[in-house]
């Protein structure tokens, strides 16, 4: 096989020594409301074992905390998930299509390479607004929401609709026990508008390190390695992951990034009202909590119900916590996404 088709995930990762600790602040922006949507189809760990006999239900829950995940239907796509989440947040906030003048969708499982999923969502919702995708994998929502906030803070958008949506089940090999049980499908959405000077991103930290790209990649399907019969036969069109090294990287990076934003904002973990981390693996979240010496019950978790929903993960957490009355105006919410790229984004958002 052509060496270019072989995933670099198996190679020893190298990391850039100079990863930024630069932070930014952007106040005067508020999250008006939240919304979410997950497909109706539930796939339990027992059902995973029926598809992939090597998947042991108890092992999955013990090692990841995941008990079930949602799976898109045969006629569903990322656009469908995004539209449903958007319609929910618009209804909750009493916002109409005419009120929205910016749409950003964070996704790495778009309906097509082109047009963007955001343009499909714009059409379905009947928006008169620029629309574009941001691709940062599991950090997609953090990149998208901070981008949307720039438009609102500068007055170049009055109401921004930001969506995180992914159909991960379409790009993972359901026969691969090392990766298939981890991922699920879903979408979450927020509406951003101008807020008080006490609201917004008190501190946020966006970073990337492409030297670790091979730890989590999809070797075939892009312009470098278009999909071929050979690539499909070797299953290189599916997502590949070096799970052990991704786990170690995630725990270290998330802890460091959280410490960076807290230091920048001159706050401590005790000032955080709720921790809303990307729901990749319960063990990652627990390890981060322990290293920060924070009680695990201060971290909102729904990974047991949905698995890793990539860009949808954080807005799903926000919507559930918000709906349950666990977020109040003035609360400081710590959000952190991390994933392929490698990319990560952490923020202290004053609600």
C-alpha positions, 0 to 999 in steps of 0.5 A, spaced: 500 500 500 502 507 498 505 509 504 501 516 504 495 512 505 497 509 512 495 513 518 500 516 522 496 515 528 501 509 529 507 513 529 510 516 535 507 523 536 512 529 537 509 536 540 511 543 538 515 546 544 512 553 543 504 552 545 501 559 546 499 561 553 496 567 550 489 569 552 484 574 550 478 577 553 471 579 550 466 582 555 459 585 553 456 579 550 451 574 552 448 567 551 441 569 550 439 562 550 441 554 549 438 549 545 439 542 543 437 535 539 439 528 539 437 523 534 431 518 536 435 512 535 439 509 542 444 504 541 446 501 548 453 498 549 449 491 549 447 493 542 454 495 540 456 488 542 451 485 537 455 490 531 462 489 534 462 482 538 469 484 541 466 490 544 465 488 551 459 492 555 462 492 561 469 494 559 466 500 555 462 503 561 468 502 566 473 505 561 469 510 558 463 512 562 459 511 556 452 506 557 449 509 550 449 513 545 445 516 539 445 515 532 443 518 526 437 515 522 438 513 515 435 519 512 438 524 517 445 528 516 449 533 520 444 539 517 438 536 520 441 535 527 443 542 527 436 545 524 433 541 530 437 544 535 437 551 532 429 551 532 429 549 539 433 555 541 430 560 537 423 558 540 425 558 547 428 565 546 422 567 542 427 569 536 425 569 529 429 568 523 429 575 521 432 577 528 439 573 526 444 576 522 450 571 523 450 563 523 456 559 524 456 551 525 462 548 528 462 541 525 468 536 522 462 531 519 459 536 514 453 533 509 458 535 503 465 537 502 461 543 499 457 547 500 458 548 507 453 545 512 452 552 515 449 554 508 444 548 508 442 550 515 441 557 513 436 555 507 432 551 511 431 556 517 430 562 512 435 566 514 438 572 511 445 572 514 452 570 512 453 562 514 460 558 514 463 552 518 468 552 522 472 545 522 476 544 529 473 537 531 471 536 538 474 544 539 469 546 534 464 549 538 469 553 542 472 556 536 465 557 533 462 561 539 468 565 540 468 567 533 461 569 533 462 573 539 467 577 536 462 579 531 457 581 536 462 585 540 464 589 535 457 591 533 457 587 526 452 582 528 446 583 533 444 576 534 449 570 532 446 563 532 452 558 533 451 551 532 456 545 534 453 539 530 456 532 528 454 525 525 460 521 528 457 514 527 458 516 519 465 516 520 467 511 525 468 504 523 462 500 527 467 494 527 473 497 530 472 496 538 477 501 540 473 507 537 466 505 535 463 505 542 466 512 544 462 516 539 455 518 538 451 524 534 448 530 536 447 538 536 447 544 540 446 551 539 446 558 542 444 565 541 449 570 542 447 578 543 450 584 546 450 584 553 452 588 559 460 589 560 460 584 566 457 579 561 462 575 556 468 571 556 472 574 562 478 570 559 479 565 553 485 561 551 485 558 543 491 553 541 493 548 536 499 543 535 499 540 528 505 536 530 500 531 533 495 531 527 497 523 526 494 522 533 487 523 531 486 523 523 482 520 517 487 518 512 483 518 506 477 523 503 481 529 503 485 532 497 492 529 499 489 522 499 482 522 495 478 516 497 480 510 492 478 502 492 484 501 496 483 506 501 476 503 503 478 496 503 484 498 508 478 502 512 482 508 511 476 512 510 474 512 517 477 516 523 483 513 526 485 514 533 491 513 538 487 512 544 492 512 549 496 518 547 490 522 546 488 520 553 494 522 556 495 529 552 488 531 553 488 530 561 495 534 561 493 539 556 486 541 559 489 542 566 494 546 563 489 550 559 484 551 565 490 554 569 492 559 564 485 562 563 484 562 571 491 565 572 489 570 566 482 572 570 485 572 577 480 567 579 481 560 582 477 554 581 473 556 587 470 562 583 467 557 577 460 556 578 460 550 573 465 546 569 462 544 562 468 540 559 468 536 552 464 529 554 470 525 550 471 520 556 469 520 563 476 518 566 478 524 562 474 529 566 475 525 573 482 526 572 482 533 570 478 534 576 482 530 581 489 534 578 485 541 579 483 538 586 476 540 585 470 535 587 468 531 581 460 533 582 462 540 580 463 537 573 457 537 569 457 530 565 452 527 560 457 522 556 454 516 559 447 518 555 451 521 549 458 518 548 463 523 544 458 528 540 464 532 538 462 539 536 456 538 539 458 536 546 459 542 550 453 546 547 449 539 549 452 540 556 450 547 556 443 546 554 442 540 559 445 544 565 441 551 563 434 547 562 435 544 569 436 550 572 443 549 574 446 556 570 444 563 573 445 570 570 452 572 573 455 565 574 462 563 571 462 557 566 468 554 565 468 551 558 473 547 555 473 543 548 479 539 545 480 534 540 483 533 533 488 538 530 490 538 535 486 543 537 483 546 544 479 552 547 478 554 554 474 559 556 471 563 563 464 565 560 460 570 565 453 568 564 
